[in-house]
Amino acid sequence: MTQSADNARRPAAAAPSTSPWAPMRDRIFRILWLAQLGSNVGSWMQTVGAQWLLVEHSSSTALVAAVQTASLLPVMLFSLPAGVMADVLDRRRLLIYLQLVMALVAGALAWLTAAGLTTPAVLLALTFLLGCGQAFVGPAWQAIQPELVPREQIPAAATLGSLTVNLARAVGPAIAGFLVAASGASLVFAINAVSFLFVVLAVAAWHRGPQPGGEHPERALAALRAGNRYMRNAPSPRRILLRAALFVIPGSALWALLPVVASSRLALGAGGYGVLLAALGVGAVIGAFTLSWLNSFLTSNRLLAASALVFAAGTLVLGETTNKAAVVIAMVPTGVAWLISLSTLNSALQLSLPAWVRARALAVYLLVFMGGQAIGSLGWGALAAPLGLTTVLVIAAALLVLAAMSVRWLPLHALTGKLDRTTNANWPDPHLAFEPDLDSGPILVVKRYQVAPGNQAAFKEAIDWVGLSRRRTGATRWGVFRDGDQQDTFVEVFEVASWQEHQDQRSIRLTGADSEFEQRANDLSSPPPTVEHLLPPQWRDEPEQRQDGQQE
């Protein structure tokens, strides 16, 4: 059931054409976007202040690169439970509490730095704590975007979300470089603490509407298993994760080593390093303006390949030249390529996910993307000492070229972002002789199809898609059997862990695409298929039962 690649001559259209700024017409989206931008500016100021503080006190490239690792490694540790929390708990309250905690941590770092108590160990420890907060914020923040805009605006919202990071990169480092040079790092740490409070106020102004779901929310462990099961059986999201890893691991070399190159090879101060990051941010802004136009005549796969090649060229320039102006100029198209890759992958994933598992799946994406940056940053920083900056950056550029070439063999699937993922609970309520307990399980569902010989090849293809749907939505086991007594009868059997899980499967997990897959199989059965639900036995005494071994 491997889906074909995008046709090279067919434009990629993840969603109907719409203005890249259309989501900004919504007041709440606009307020949250501005708050996110302010927070990202503060985060980039924090990164510049932390990296430059270590550049001034240590000559170790590995230690400087460890700032990115300390901020991104928590994603690897906490993304999956963070995704579960964002799907199970109220995302609005969760975001408010997490932003308050991060404001306290950033404020503590500012105070310690002003007091001269911030050693490299203290700096990395508090940076790690802030990274933990970001790890829990990320899935919830990503998952609320489709709640704020119509489906056709999701790609634009994803691009605008990426733009906040990159626009902040254009502004934050330049401001941070000036402030670090004038007042030291403690001031930029304090500004970062205040930026979290603005996010608290913005999220508090958002009144979230009622969300689909039953009276009984998912339990944490069951929700974690359901999310993992979904991703294992979702070909399009899995391919998006692979493409993200192939790009971000070699791409992280530029981000990890940029402060070291600025200091040791280009002889730039904190302000000059800020200019390099600002050039990348300006490129990202240009990318946000041009992405919609590029999407009109290039497929998603071609965009990913081209952006990897451009980013490889920028990495090579950073490693090979000591001309400051040339490096600054090269960083602009490099920033364009970064935003295009992020936006293309993120919008494709957003469009591929149903609401019930969105935060958990996005947590896996963040785990791959940001975790890849964390591991990559640590690895490239460690290799730079024995091999040299130039050699390491050339190796990273070569890997990016290979990533671009791999699009031919490992493309995004043709149906990525095009299947109907809106909730569509069209299963009829089962007619049971008794009401089972919600925790009863496992549940065995048996569905019988009568398929004429001429339709059996088409039925096999249809039932394979049904099988993926069952596994994504809750089945722990699934199979199709042929009735030995009736040669044209096929029996679909799948097991669900509990009656609650099956209720969720029927009511909130089925999407329009799942219903379409099932209807194709149903249409090939004549007469229509029948369904049985087999539950664990409930042994109980009847009113007139034996007492002391005798019948009354």
Secondary structure as UniProt FT lines:
FT   TURN            8..9
FT   TURN            20..21
FT   HELIX           22..25
FT   HELIX           27..57
FT   HELIX           61..88
FT   HELIX           91..114
FT   TURN            115..116
FT   HELIX           120..148
FT   HELIX           151..153
FT   HELIX           154..183
FT   HELIX           185..204
FT   HELIX           220..232
FT   HELIX           235..260
FT   HELIX           261..265
FT   HELIX           270..295
FT   TURN            296..297
FT   HELIX           300..320
FT   HELIX           324..352
FT   HELIX           355..357
FT   HELIX           358..387
FT   HELIX           389..405
FT   HELIX           406..408
FT   TURN            414..418
FT   TURN            438..439
FT   STRAND          443..450
FT   HELIX           453..455
FT   HELIX           456..473
FT   STRAND          475..482
FT   TURN            487..488
FT   STRAND          489..496
FT   HELIX           499..504
FT   HELIX           505..509
FT   HELIX           512..523
FT   STRAND          530..534
FT   TURN            548..549
//
